[in-house]
């Protein structure tokens, strides 16, 4: 083919083939199309992660998932897996114990700083220093870590959950706990 002749529209040029190959490689390396979506999720969450976490909570009504999935992609954990890992921690682990926003944040701290070798006392020191900072700041702002204490109802009972729902706490109080947890994480992860 000389320079004056045009290639038919259906024939891909060398440059197009390279672009397609590169895109396919990126998709495969990131876990396929869902992996590319996770990368987009991570970029989306970067804008204002505390606001993103709050919005995720309002969509899912699961505080631990909202916090963990906001930060998990940058730690190498896809958001769908983070949702599964954190699912049982909402509502104070379903018993009104530690607030799910708190446990979600502690999972993020562990994912970022936790030890990967059995004898890594430095990683332990850093992790537990960050945990202590997180807990101190959260309690300074909200006085409690316990879901039931934060909401003033027994979240370990169906009646307590109904009371919290009836009083609108899941849309008025809980989103603020999620946002606070993410705001504290922003400082601790920097």
Beta strands, then each sheet from edge to edge (+ up, - down):
end
